[in-house]
Amino acid sequence: MSLLTQKSAIRRTRSGADFGKVAVLLGGDSTEREISLLSGNAVLAALTRRGVNAHAFDPKDRPVQNLVSEQFDRAWIALHGPGGEDGAMQGALEWLGVPYTGSGVLASALTMDKLKTKRVVVGAGYAAPDYAVLTSPADLQAALERVGLPLMVKPASQGSSVGITKVNSAEELPRAYAEARAVDPIVFAEAFF
C-alpha cells in the first residue's frame, strides 16, 4: 500500500537532521555530467543551508554500493541522462534498500525513452504532436510529408536536449538526423508547434 494512503505512516520532519545522512548523487558518466554537477551542487548547498547532513556522491568516482558501507540513510538523485534518469540508478538504490527522490524504476525507464513515452501517451488516447520514426536516411522525405515543417528531430534516449535539433527546412534534415543518430540509434521526427 502506498504511503499516500497510509496516513499513519506519514512522518513530518521538524529539522534537517531528521533526514539522516543524505547522499546527493551528482556527476556520473553520461553526456550530461556537467549540468548534473551544477544542479547537484545547487541541491547540496540548499540542503546544507537547511541543516541537512548532506554529502556529494559521484558514482563515477565511487561505487554506488558505498552508499551502504558509508551509512547513508537516503539519496537525492541529481544525476542527468542515462544511468541517472533511466531507472538504472533507481533500481540499484532499491536493491540496496536506500530510499531516493523522484520517480521509481518503471516510470524512470519509460520516460527516459521519448519514443516509448510518446507511444504510451498516444495509445492512452491523449493528444500529442504527429511523429515519424527515422530508421535510415531513406525515411527523411516520408517524415517531411507526414509531419511537415518545422519539426524536431530527437534521439529516443538521453535527457534534456542532447541530440535534439529544430528543423526549419528540408535541407537541414539530413544533418539533424545524423546528429541524433550519433547519440542513439533510435531517432524520430516530431511536429513542432
C-alpha positions as a Markdown table, in Angstrom:
| # | Residue | x | y | z |
|---|---|---|---|---|
| 1 | Met | 0.0 | 0.0 | 0.0 |
| 2 | Ser | 1.2 | 3.5 | -0.9 |
| 3 | Leu | 2.4 | 5.8 | 1.9 |
| 4 | Leu | -0.1 | 8.3 | 0.5 |
| 5 | Thr | -2.9 | 6.1 | 1.6 |
| 6 | Gln | -1.4 | 5.2 | 5.0 |
| 7 | Lys | -1.8 | 8.4 | 6.9 |
| 8 | Ser | -0.2 | 6.8 | 10.0 |
| 9 | Ala | 2.9 | 6.1 | 8.0 |
| 10 | Ile | 3.5 | 9.7 | 7.0 |
| 11 | Arg | 6.1 | 11.3 | 9.2 |
| 12 | Arg | 6.7 | 15.1 | 9.3 |
| 13 | Thr | 10.2 | 16.3 | 9.7 |
| 14 | Arg | 10.9 | 19.0 | 12.2 |
| 15 | Ser | 14.5 | 19.7 | 11.2 |
| 16 | Gly | 17.2 | 18.9 | 8.6 |
| 17 | Ala | 18.7 | 16.4 | 11.0 |
| 18 | Asp | 15.5 | 14.2 | 10.7 |
| 19 | Phe | 16.6 | 13.2 | 7.2 |
| 20 | Gly | 19.8 | 11.5 | 8.5 |
| 21 | Lys | 22.8 | 11.3 | 6.3 |
| 22 | Val | 21.9 | 12.2 | 2.7 |
| 23 | Ala | 23.9 | 11.4 | -0.4 |
| 24 | Val | 23.4 | 13.9 | -3.2 |
| 25 | Leu | 24.1 | 11.8 | -6.3 |
| 26 | Leu | 25.7 | 14.1 | -8.9 |
| 27 | Gly | 28.1 | 14.0 | -11.9 |
| 28 | Gly | 28.0 | 10.4 | -13.2 |
| 29 | Asp | 29.3 | 9.5 | -16.6 |
| 30 | Ser | 26.5 | 10.5 | -19.0 |
| 31 | Thr | 26.8 | 13.2 | -21.7 |
| 32 | Glu | 25.0 | 15.4 | -19.1 |
| 33 | Arg | 27.7 | 15.2 | -16.4 |
| 34 | Glu | 28.5 | 18.9 | -16.3 |
| 35 | Ile | 24.8 | 20.0 | -15.8 |
| 36 | Ser | 24.4 | 17.3 | -13.2 |
| 37 | Leu | 27.4 | 18.7 | -11.3 |
| 38 | Leu | 25.8 | 22.1 | -11.4 |
| 39 | Ser | 22.4 | 21.1 | -10.3 |
| 40 | Gly | 23.7 | 18.6 | -7.8 |
| 41 | Asn | 25.9 | 21.2 | -6.1 |
| 42 | Ala | 23.0 | 23.6 | -6.0 |
| 43 | Val | 20.9 | 20.9 | -4.3 |
| 44 | Leu | 23.8 | 20.1 | -1.9 |
| 45 | Ala | 24.1 | 23.8 | -1.0 |
| 46 | Ala | 20.4 | 24.1 | -0.4 |
| 47 | Leu | 20.2 | 21.0 | 1.8 |
| 48 | Thr | 23.2 | 22.1 | 3.8 |
| 49 | Arg | 21.6 | 25.6 | 4.4 |
| 50 | Arg | 18.6 | 23.8 | 5.7 |
| 51 | Gly | 20.6 | 21.8 | 8.2 |
| 52 | Val | 20.6 | 18.5 | 6.4 |
| 53 | Asn | 23.6 | 16.3 | 6.8 |
| 54 | Ala | 24.2 | 16.1 | 3.0 |
| 55 | His | 27.3 | 15.0 | 1.1 |
| 56 | Ala | 28.2 | 14.9 | -2.6 |
| 57 | Phe | 28.4 | 11.4 | -4.0 |
| 58 | Asp | 29.7 | 11.0 | -7.6 |
| 59 | Pro | 29.0 | 7.4 | -8.9 |
| 60 | Lys | 31.8 | 8.0 | -11.5 |
| 61 | Asp | 34.3 | 8.1 | -8.6 |
| 62 | Arg | 32.8 | 5.7 | -6.1 |
| 63 | Pro | 30.7 | 2.5 | -6.4 |
| 64 | Val | 27.1 | 3.0 | -5.6 |
| 65 | Gln | 27.4 | 0.1 | -3.0 |
| 66 | Asn | 29.4 | 2.6 | -0.9 |
| 67 | Leu | 26.1 | 4.3 | 0.0 |
| 68 | Val | 25.5 | 1.3 | 2.3 |
| 69 | Ser | 29.1 | 1.0 | 3.7 |
| 70 | Glu | 29.3 | 4.8 | 4.2 |
| 71 | Gln | 25.9 | 4.6 | 6.1 |
| 72 | Phe | 23.8 | 7.0 | 4.0 |
| 73 | Asp | 20.2 | 7.0 | 5.0 |
| 74 | Arg | 18.8 | 8.2 | 1.7 |
| 75 | Ala | 19.8 | 9.6 | -1.7 |
| 76 | Trp | 18.8 | 12.7 | -3.6 |
| 77 | Ile | 19.2 | 11.9 | -7.3 |
| 78 | Ala | 20.7 | 14.9 | -9.2 |
| 79 | Leu | 22.1 | 12.7 | -12.0 |
| 80 | His | 21.0 | 13.5 | -15.5 |
| 81 | Gly | 20.7 | 11.3 | -18.6 |
| 82 | Pro | 21.4 | 7.6 | -18.8 |
| 83 | Gly | 22.4 | 6.0 | -15.6 |
| 84 | Gly | 20.6 | 8.6 | -13.5 |
| 85 | Glu | 17.2 | 9.2 | -15.0 |
| 86 | Asp | 16.6 | 5.9 | -16.8 |
| 87 | Gly | 15.7 | 3.6 | -14.0 |
| 88 | Ala | 19.2 | 2.1 | -13.6 |
| 89 | Met | 20.2 | 4.1 | -10.5 |
| 90 | Gln | 16.7 | 3.8 | -9.1 |
| 91 | Gly | 16.9 | 0.0 | -9.5 |
| 92 | Ala | 20.3 | -0.1 | -7.8 |
| 93 | Leu | 19.1 | 2.1 | -4.9 |
| 94 | Glu | 16.0 | -0.1 | -4.4 |
| 95 | Trp | 18.3 | -3.2 | -4.5 |
| 96 | Leu | 20.5 | -1.6 | -1.8 |
| 97 | Gly | 17.5 | -0.5 | 0.2 |
| 98 | Val | 18.4 | 3.2 | 0.0 |
| 99 | Pro | 15.3 | 5.5 | -0.3 |
| 100 | Tyr | 15.6 | 8.1 | -3.0 |
| 101 | Thr | 13.9 | 11.1 | -4.5 |
| 102 | Gly | 12.0 | 11.1 | -7.8 |
| 103 | Ser | 10.1 | 8.5 | -9.8 |
| 104 | Gly | 10.6 | 4.8 | -9.5 |
| 105 | Val | 12.3 | 2.3 | -11.8 |
| 106 | Leu | 9.5 | 1.8 | -14.3 |
| 107 | Ala | 8.4 | 5.4 | -14.6 |
| 108 | Ser | 12.1 | 6.5 | -15.0 |
| 109 | Ala | 12.8 | 3.8 | -17.6 |
| 110 | Leu | 9.8 | 4.6 | -19.6 |
| 111 | Thr | 10.0 | 8.4 | -19.6 |
| 112 | Met | 13.7 | 8.4 | -20.5 |
| 113 | Asp | 12.8 | 6.9 | -23.8 |
| 114 | Lys | 10.9 | 9.7 | -25.6 |
| 115 | Leu | 9.5 | 7.5 | -28.3 |
| 116 | Lys | 8.1 | 4.9 | -25.9 |
| 117 | Thr | 6.6 | 7.7 | -23.8 |
| 118 | Lys | 5.0 | 9.2 | -26.9 |
| 119 | Arg | 3.6 | 5.8 | -27.9 |
| 120 | Val | 2.1 | 5.3 | -24.4 |
| 121 | Val | 0.6 | 8.8 | -24.4 |
| 122 | Val | -0.9 | 8.3 | -27.9 |
| 123 | Gly | -2.1 | 4.8 | -27.0 |
| 124 | Ala | -3.9 | 6.1 | -24.0 |
| 125 | Gly | -5.8 | 8.5 | -26.2 |
| 126 | Tyr | -4.1 | 11.7 | -25.4 |
| 127 | Ala | -3.3 | 14.3 | -28.0 |
| 128 | Ala | 0.4 | 14.6 | -29.0 |
| 129 | Pro | 2.2 | 16.1 | -31.9 |
| 130 | Asp | 2.4 | 13.9 | -35.0 |
| 131 | Tyr | 5.7 | 12.0 | -35.4 |
| 132 | Ala | 7.6 | 9.6 | -37.7 |
| 133 | Val | 10.3 | 7.1 | -36.8 |
| 134 | Leu | 13.5 | 7.6 | -38.7 |
| 135 | Thr | 15.3 | 4.3 | -39.2 |
| 136 | Ser | 17.6 | 5.5 | -42.1 |
| 137 | Pro | 18.2 | 8.5 | -44.3 |
| 138 | Ala | 15.6 | 6.9 | -46.7 |
| 139 | Asp | 12.9 | 7.8 | -44.2 |
| 140 | Leu | 13.6 | 11.5 | -44.2 |
| 141 | Gln | 11.3 | 12.5 | -47.2 |
| 142 | Ala | 8.4 | 10.5 | -45.8 |
| 143 | Ala | 8.8 | 12.2 | -42.5 |
| 144 | Leu | 8.7 | 15.6 | -44.1 |
| 145 | Glu | 5.5 | 14.7 | -45.9 |
| 146 | Arg | 3.9 | 13.2 | -42.8 |
| 147 | Val | 5.0 | 15.6 | -40.1 |
| 148 | Gly | 5.6 | 18.8 | -42.1 |
| 149 | Leu | 7.9 | 21.8 | -41.2 |
| 150 | Pro | 9.0 | 22.9 | -38.8 |
| 151 | Leu | 9.8 | 19.7 | -36.9 |
| 152 | Met | 12.1 | 18.5 | -34.2 |
| 153 | Val | 14.5 | 15.6 | -34.7 |
| 154 | Lys | 15.1 | 13.7 | -31.4 |
| 155 | Pro | 17.1 | 10.7 | -30.3 |
| 156 | Ala | 14.8 | 8.4 | -28.3 |
| 157 | Ser | 17.0 | 8.4 | -25.2 |
| 158 | Gln | 19.2 | 11.0 | -23.5 |
| 159 | Gly | 17.9 | 13.6 | -21.1 |
| 160 | Ser | 17.4 | 17.3 | -21.6 |
| 161 | Ser | 18.0 | 18.4 | -25.2 |
| 162 | Val | 21.0 | 16.3 | -26.1 |
| 163 | Gly | 20.9 | 15.5 | -29.8 |
| 164 | Ile | 17.7 | 17.4 | -30.4 |
| 165 | Thr | 17.5 | 19.7 | -33.4 |
| 166 | Lys | 14.8 | 22.0 | -34.7 |
| 167 | Val | 14.5 | 21.7 | -38.5 |
| 168 | Asn | 13.0 | 24.6 | -40.5 |
| 169 | Ser | 13.9 | 23.4 | -44.0 |
| 170 | Ala | 14.3 | 20.1 | -45.8 |
| 171 | Glu | 18.0 | 20.8 | -46.3 |
| 172 | Glu | 18.6 | 20.8 | -42.6 |
| 173 | Leu | 17.0 | 17.4 | -42.0 |
| 174 | Pro | 19.9 | 15.1 | -43.0 |
| 175 | Arg | 22.3 | 16.9 | -40.6 |
| 176 | Ala | 19.8 | 16.8 | -37.8 |
| 177 | Tyr | 19.2 | 13.1 | -38.4 |
| 178 | Ala | 23.0 | 12.4 | -38.3 |
| 179 | Glu | 23.4 | 14.3 | -35.1 |
| 180 | Ala | 20.6 | 12.5 | -33.3 |
| 181 | Arg | 21.7 | 9.1 | -34.7 |
| 182 | Ala | 25.2 | 9.8 | -33.3 |
| 183 | Val | 23.8 | 9.6 | -29.7 |
| 184 | Asp | 21.1 | 7.0 | -30.2 |
| 185 | Pro | 20.3 | 4.5 | -33.0 |
| 186 | Ile | 16.5 | 5.2 | -32.5 |
| 187 | Val | 15.5 | 8.6 | -33.9 |
| 188 | Phe | 12.2 | 10.2 | -34.6 |
| 189 | Ala | 10.9 | 13.4 | -36.1 |
| 190 | Glu | 8.0 | 15.3 | -34.3 |
| 191 | Ala | 5.9 | 18.2 | -35.4 |
| 192 | Phe | 6.9 | 21.5 | -33.8 |
| 193 | Phe | 4.2 | 24.0 | -32.8 |
